[in-house]
Amino acid sequence: MRPLAGPPPDAEPVLILGGGLMGLAIAHQLARLGRSATVLSRRRSEAAGFVAAGMLAPHAEGLSGPMLALGQASLERIPAWVARIEADSGLPCGLRPCGIVVPFPGAAERDAYPTAPFGEPLDRAGLEREVPGIGPAWRAGLLFAQDGQIDNRRRLMRALERACVALGVRFEEGTEVLELLTAGGRRLRGVRLRRAEGGEHTMAASTAVLACGAWSGRLLPELPVHPVKGQMLSLQGPRASLGRVVFGPGTYLVPREDGLLVVGATSEPQAGFDDGLTPEGQKQLQTGIAALLPEAALWPPMERWWGFRPGTPDDAPLLGPGPIEGLWLATGHHRNGVLLAAITAERIAAAITAAGSGTDVAADALLAPFRWDRPFPAAA
């Protein structure tokens, strides 16, 4: 599939606030629809898309209700979405429909799992067949053959960047958006920003997408988005030593084709934006490895890193129109950003292009449950 023709040079660009996975995916889709887009990014390397494990796991995660529907819709679209990115970029994205195994201490826990009807039940022998060497504590499991993974850190993000460039998306790296500028407090008219070379500037815009991940609340404090720090590591195992992703409680193992095993992830909402690894977090990961796949505890470590997921009170994203006319939201995806990138890009780009045509974007049944002003559970 060949890239579509670029937008006319005089078309007002849609500003994409944030150069992570969501920002890139939406910019790419807008460009394919003929809309000009400019991505403003403070530092793309800090985006959650570069640090996530890349699981595509609406069933293994045990999602339910509107989140399950959104995740399933995105999972269905991912192969075609990836094919378009690969065609536009000329780079592989590392998509692997390898299936995911969720282990349990016993059959009762397995059968009570929210998405159990979507999986194949496994006994201990089935677990050993699907995950040779799995720890002795696990006596039952579910195989979700429809779930999988993508190598977001090494492949998908790079391919998306190149695909965007190929379609004429403009990038301003090292640019921090300081403030949203409005007309009468209601309608977007631009942003105030600081560029890498210093100095503050304004950029006019009537349409923008807030895709700043965990930092979104800094621009719009009324958004209930907070950082959830996660630490991860990778090990180098033998090639093809693990065929399935293993999604255990508190720890998951994601095997790449070359034998690299990505291990995640801690969940530390109390850490705020504190940088760095901690002994407690790394010990938690090592304990999880030893419980899930004891032999992997002896594999050499390759890398250790951390990042910040954008959390919300109900762990679901904020999607659709924002509190300012002309501002669209694509943030708060928490643990499921990679999974939901395809559907987020499709629906937000479609809503933006339809906004001036009289189409009722509020009628999108998939996005409606994820309005920014929906009722949220009370804080504990």
C-alpha positions as CSV (number, residue, x, y, z in Angstrom):
1,M,0.0,0.0,0.0
2,R,1.5,3.4,-1.1
3,P,1.4,6.5,1.1
4,L,-1.5,8.9,0.3
5,A,-0.8,12.3,-1.2
6,G,0.2,14.9,1.3
7,P,-2.1,17.7,2.4
8,P,-2.2,21.0,0.5
9,P,0.5,23.4,1.7
10,D,-2.0,26.0,3.0
11,A,-4.0,23.6,5.2
12,E,-3.9,24.6,8.8
13,P,-2.0,21.9,10.7
14,V,-3.5,19.9,13.6
15,L,-1.1,20.3,16.5
16,I,-0.2,17.1,18.2
17,L,0.9,17.8,21.7
18,G,3.1,14.9,22.6
19,G,5.4,12.7,20.4
20,G,4.8,9.4,22.0
21,L,2.9,6.4,20.6
22,M,-0.5,8.1,20.6
23,G,0.8,11.3,19.1
24,L,2.6,9.5,16.3
25,A,-0.2,7.2,15.6
26,I,-2.8,10.0,15.3
27,A,-0.4,12.2,13.2
28,H,0.1,9.3,10.9
29,Q,-3.6,8.6,10.5
30,L,-4.4,12.3,10.0
31,A,-1.7,12.5,7.3
32,R,-3.3,9.5,5.6
33,L,-6.6,11.3,5.6
34,G,-5.0,14.3,4.0
35,R,-4.7,16.5,7.1
36,S,-1.5,18.4,7.9
37,A,-0.1,17.6,11.3
38,T,2.7,19.1,13.4
39,V,4.0,17.1,16.4
40,L,5.3,19.1,19.3
41,S,7.5,17.0,21.6
42,R,9.6,17.9,24.6
43,R,11.6,14.6,24.5
44,R,10.2,11.6,22.6
45,S,12.5,9.2,24.4
46,E,10.6,9.7,27.7
47,A,7.3,8.6,26.1
48,A,5.6,5.5,27.5
49,G,5.7,3.9,24.0
50,F,9.4,3.5,24.3
51,V,9.3,1.8,27.7
52,A,6.2,-0.5,27.5
53,A,6.5,-4.2,26.8
54,G,4.1,-4.1,23.9
55,M,1.5,-6.6,24.9
56,L,-1.7,-6.8,22.9
57,A,-3.8,-8.3,25.6
58,P,-7.4,-7.3,26.1
59,H,-8.3,-10.8,27.2
60,A,-5.1,-11.7,29.2
61,E,-5.5,-8.4,31.1
62,G,-9.0,-9.4,32.1
63,L,-10.6,-6.3,30.8
64,S,-14.4,-5.9,31.0
65,G,-17.2,-3.7,29.8
66,P,-16.4,-0.8,27.5
67,M,-12.7,-1.3,28.0
68,L,-12.9,-4.9,26.7
69,A,-15.0,-3.7,23.8
70,L,-12.4,-1.0,23.0
71,G,-9.5,-3.4,23.4
72,Q,-11.1,-6.0,21.2
73,A,-11.9,-3.5,18.5
74,S,-8.3,-2.3,18.5
75,L,-6.9,-5.8,18.5
76,E,-9.0,-6.6,15.4
77,R,-7.5,-3.6,13.6
78,I,-3.9,-4.0,14.5
79,P,-2.8,-6.3,11.6
80,A,-4.0,-3.8,9.0
81,W,-2.8,-0.8,11.0
82,V,0.7,-2.4,11.2
83,A,0.7,-3.2,7.5
84,R,0.0,0.5,6.7
85,I,2.8,1.6,8.9
86,E,5.2,-0.9,7.4
87,A,4.2,0.1,3.9
88,D,4.6,3.8,4.6
89,S,7.9,3.4,6.5
90,G,9.6,0.4,4.8
91,L,10.4,-0.9,8.3
92,P,9.1,-3.9,10.2
93,C,7.1,-3.3,13.4
94,G,7.7,-6.6,15.1
95,L,4.1,-7.8,15.4
96,R,3.8,-11.3,16.8
97,P,0.4,-13.0,17.3
98,C,2.0,-15.5,19.6
99,G,-0.8,-15.9,22.2
100,I,-0.6,-15.2,25.9
101,V,-0.8,-17.6,28.8
102,V,-2.2,-16.5,32.2
103,P,-1.3,-18.9,35.0
104,F,-3.4,-19.5,38.2
105,P,-2.8,-21.4,41.4
106,G,-5.9,-23.5,40.7
107,A,-8.9,-24.1,38.5
108,A,-11.2,-22.0,40.7
109,E,-9.2,-18.9,40.2
110,R,-8.9,-19.7,36.5
111,D,-12.7,-20.1,36.0
112,A,-13.5,-16.9,37.9
113,Y,-11.3,-14.7,35.6
114,P,-13.3,-12.0,33.9
115,T,-12.3,-13.1,30.4
116,A,-12.2,-16.9,31.0
117,P,-14.9,-17.5,28.3
118,F,-12.6,-16.1,25.7
119,G,-9.6,-18.4,26.5
120,E,-8.7,-22.1,26.4
121,P,-8.6,-23.6,29.9
122,L,-5.3,-25.3,30.8
123,D,-4.5,-27.8,33.5
124,R,-1.0,-28.4,34.8
125,A,-0.1,-30.5,31.9
126,G,-1.4,-27.9,29.5
127,L,0.6,-25.2,31.2
128,E,3.8,-27.2,30.9
129,R,3.1,-27.8,27.2
130,E,2.5,-24.1,26.5
131,V,5.2,-22.8,28.9
132,P,8.0,-25.4,29.4
133,G,9.7,-24.8,32.7
134,I,6.8,-22.8,34.3
135,G,7.1,-22.6,38.1
136,P,5.5,-25.3,40.3
137,A,3.1,-23.0,42.0
138,W,0.9,-22.7,38.9
139,R,-1.7,-25.5,38.5
140,A,-4.1,-24.1,35.9
141,G,-4.1,-21.5,33.2
142,L,-5.9,-19.8,30.3
143,L,-4.4,-19.6,26.8
144,F,-5.6,-16.5,24.9
145,A,-4.4,-17.5,21.4
146,Q,-5.9,-14.3,19.9
147,D,-3.7,-12.0,22.0
148,G,-0.1,-11.2,21.2
149,Q,2.7,-8.6,21.3
150,I,4.5,-6.0,19.2
151,D,8.1,-4.9,19.6
152,N,7.2,-1.3,20.3
153,R,10.5,-0.2,21.8
154,R,12.9,-1.3,19.1
155,R,10.6,-1.3,16.0
156,L,7.1,0.1,16.1
157,M,8.1,3.6,17.4
158,R,10.9,3.9,14.8
159,A,8.6,2.7,12.0
160,L,5.9,5.2,13.0
161,E,8.3,8.1,13.1
162,R,9.6,7.2,9.6
163,A,6.0,6.7,8.3
164,C,5.0,10.1,9.6
165,V,8.0,11.8,7.9
166,A,7.2,10.0,4.7
167,L,3.7,11.5,4.7
168,G,4.8,15.0,5.5
169,V,4.2,15.3,9.2
170,R,6.3,18.1,10.7
171,F,8.2,17.6,13.9
172,E,9.4,20.0,16.5
173,E,11.5,18.1,19.0
174,G,12.7,19.7,22.2
175,T,9.6,21.9,22.3
176,E,7.8,22.1,25.6
177,V,4.1,23.3,25.5
178,L,3.6,25.6,28.4
179,E,0.0,26.7,28.0
180,L,-3.1,26.3,25.9
181,L,-4.3,29.6,24.6
182,T,-8.0,30.2,24.3
183,A,-10.5,32.7,23.0
184,G,-12.8,33.6,25.9
185,G,-11.7,30.5,27.8
186,R,-13.8,28.3,25.5
187,R,-12.2,28.0,22.0
188,L,-8.6,26.9,21.3
189,R,-6.6,29.6,19.5
190,G,-3.0,28.3,19.9
191,V,-0.3,27.3,22.4
192,R,2.5,29.0,24.2
193,L,5.7,27.0,24.0
194,R,9.4,27.0,24.7
195,R,11.7,25.7,22.0
196,A,15.1,24.0,22.5
197,E,17.1,27.1,21.6
198,G,15.3,29.0,24.3
199,G,12.7,31.7,24.5
200,E,8.9,31.5,24.6
201,H,6.8,31.6,21.5
202,T,3.2,31.3,20.5
203,M,1.8,29.1,17.8
204,A,-1.7,29.6,16.4
205,A,-4.0,26.6,16.1
206,S,-7.7,26.0,16.1
207,T,-7.4,22.2,16.4
208,A,-5.0,20.2,18.6
209,V,-4.7,16.7,20.2
210,L,-3.5,16.4,23.8
211,A,-1.5,13.2,23.8
212,C,1.1,14.1,26.5
213,G,0.6,10.8,28.4
214,A,1.4,11.1,32.1
215,W,2.2,14.8,31.7
216,S,-1.3,15.7,30.4
217,G,-2.5,17.1,33.7
218,R,0.2,19.7,33.7
219,L,-1.5,21.4,30.7
220,L,-5.1,20.8,31.8
221,P,-5.2,20.3,35.6
222,E,-8.9,19.4,35.4
223,L,-8.0,16.2,33.7
224,P,-7.7,13.3,36.2
225,V,-4.4,12.0,34.8
226,H,-1.5,11.0,37.1
227,P,1.9,9.2,36.6
228,V,2.2,5.6,37.5
229,K,5.9,4.7,37.5
230,G,6.9,1.3,36.2
231,Q,10.3,-0.4,36.3
232,M,11.3,-3.1,33.7
233,L,14.3,-5.2,32.7
234,S,15.3,-7.5,29.9
235,L,17.2,-10.8,29.9
236,Q,18.9,-12.6,27.0
237,G,17.6,-16.2,26.8
238,P,18.1,-18.8,24.1
239,R,16.3,-18.2,20.9
240,A,12.8,-19.7,20.9
241,S,13.1,-20.6,24.5
242,L,9.6,-19.2,25.2
243,G,6.9,-19.2,22.6
244,R,4.1,-17.5,24.5
245,V,3.8,-14.4,26.5
246,V,3.3,-15.3,30.2
247,F,1.1,-12.9,32.1
248,G,1.5,-13.5,35.8
249,P,0.2,-11.6,38.8
250,G,2.4,-8.5,39.1
251,T,5.0,-9.8,36.5
252,Y,4.8,-10.6,32.9
253,L,7.4,-12.2,30.5
254,V,7.4,-11.1,26.9
255,P,9.7,-13.1,24.6
256,R,11.0,-11.4,21.4
257,E,12.0,-13.5,18.4
258,D,15.7,-13.1,19.0
259,G,15.5,-14.6,22.5
260,L,15.3,-11.3,24.4
261,L,12.9,-11.5,27.3
262,V,11.2,-8.3,28.4
263,V,10.1,-8.4,32.0
264,G,7.7,-6.0,33.6
265,A,6.5,-4.2,35.4
266,T,6.2,-2.6,38.8
267,S,3.3,-0.2,39.5
268,E,4.2,2.7,41.6
269,P,1.6,5.5,41.6
270,Q,3.1,6.9,44.8
271,A,6.4,7.6,43.1
272,G,5.1,10.5,41.1
273,F,7.7,11.6,38.5
274,D,10.7,10.3,40.5
275,D,13.3,9.1,38.1
276,G,15.5,6.0,38.5
277,L,15.5,2.4,39.4
278,T,15.0,1.2,43.0
279,P,16.3,-1.9,44.7
280,E,12.7,-2.7,45.8
281,G,11.4,-2.5,42.3
282,Q,14.2,-4.6,40.8
283,K,13.8,-7.2,43.5
284,Q,10.1,-7.5,42.8
285,L,10.8,-8.2,39.1
286,Q,13.4,-10.9,40.0
287,T,11.0,-12.5,42.4
288,G,8.4,-12.6,39.7
289,I,10.8,-14.2,37.2
290,A,11.8,-16.9,39.6
291,A,8.1,-17.7,40.3
292,L,7.0,-17.8,36.7
293,L,10.0,-19.3,34.9
294,P,12.8,-20.3,37.3
295,E,15.4,-21.1,34.6
296,A,15.1,-17.5,33.4
297,A,16.3,-16.2,36.7
298,L,19.8,-17.4,35.6
299,W,19.7,-15.7,32.2
300,P,22.0,-12.6,31.9
301,P,20.4,-9.2,32.3
302,M,20.7,-6.9,29.3
303,E,19.0,-3.7,30.2
304,R,17.0,-2.0,33.1
305,W,14.7,1.0,32.6
306,W,11.7,2.8,33.9
307,G,8.9,5.0,32.6
308,F,5.6,6.7,33.5
309,R,2.2,5.4,32.5
310,P,-0.7,7.9,32.3
311,G,-3.1,6.7,35.0
312,T,-6.7,7.7,35.7
313,P,-9.0,6.9,38.6
314,D,-10.7,4.1,36.7
315,D,-7.6,3.0,34.7
316,A,-9.4,3.9,31.4
317,P,-8.4,6.5,28.9
318,L,-9.7,10.0,28.2
319,L,-10.8,10.0,24.5
320,G,-12.7,12.5,22.4
321,P,-13.6,16.2,22.7
322,G,-11.8,18.0,25.6
323,P,-13.0,20.8,27.8
324,I,-11.9,23.4,25.3
325,E,-13.5,23.6,21.8
326,G,-11.0,22.4,19.2
327,L,-9.0,20.3,21.7
328,W,-9.2,16.5,21.4
329,L,-8.0,14.1,24.1
330,A,-6.0,10.9,23.6
331,T,-4.4,10.2,27.0
332,G,-4.8,8.2,30.2
333,H,-4.3,4.8,28.5
334,H,-2.5,3.4,31.6
335,R,-1.3,-0.2,30.9
336,N,-3.0,-0.5,27.5
337,G,-1.5,2.2,25.4
338,V,0.1,-0.1,22.8
339,L,-3.0,-2.2,22.5
340,L,-5.3,0.9,22.1
341,A,-3.1,2.9,19.7
342,A,-4.8,1.6,16.5
343,I,-8.4,2.3,17.6
344,T,-7.4,5.6,19.2
345,A,-5.7,6.8,16.1
346,E,-8.6,5.7,13.9
347,R,-11.4,7.2,15.9
348,I,-9.7,10.5,17.0
349,A,-8.5,11.2,13.4
350,A,-11.9,10.4,12.0
351,A,-13.6,12.7,14.6
352,I,-11.2,15.6,13.8
353,T,-11.8,15.3,10.0
354,A,-15.6,15.0,10.6
355,A,-15.9,17.9,13.1
356,G,-16.5,20.5,10.5
357,S,-18.9,18.5,8.5
358,G,-21.8,18.4,10.9
359,T,-21.2,14.8,11.9
360,D,-22.2,14.0,15.5
361,V,-18.9,12.7,16.9
362,A,-20.6,12.1,20.3
363,A,-22.5,9.3,18.6
364,D,-19.3,7.1,18.5
365,A,-20.3,4.3,20.8
366,L,-16.8,3.1,21.3
367,L,-15.5,6.5,22.5
368,A,-18.6,7.7,24.4
369,P,-17.7,5.8,27.7
370,F,-14.3,7.5,27.8
371,R,-15.3,11.2,28.0
372,W,-13.0,13.2,30.2
373,D,-15.9,14.4,32.4
374,R,-17.5,11.0,33.1
375,P,-18.1,10.0,36.7
376,F,-15.0,8.6,38.3
377,P,-14.8,6.4,41.4
378,A,-14.1,8.2,44.6
379,A,-10.5,8.2,45.8
380,A,-9.9,5.5,48.5
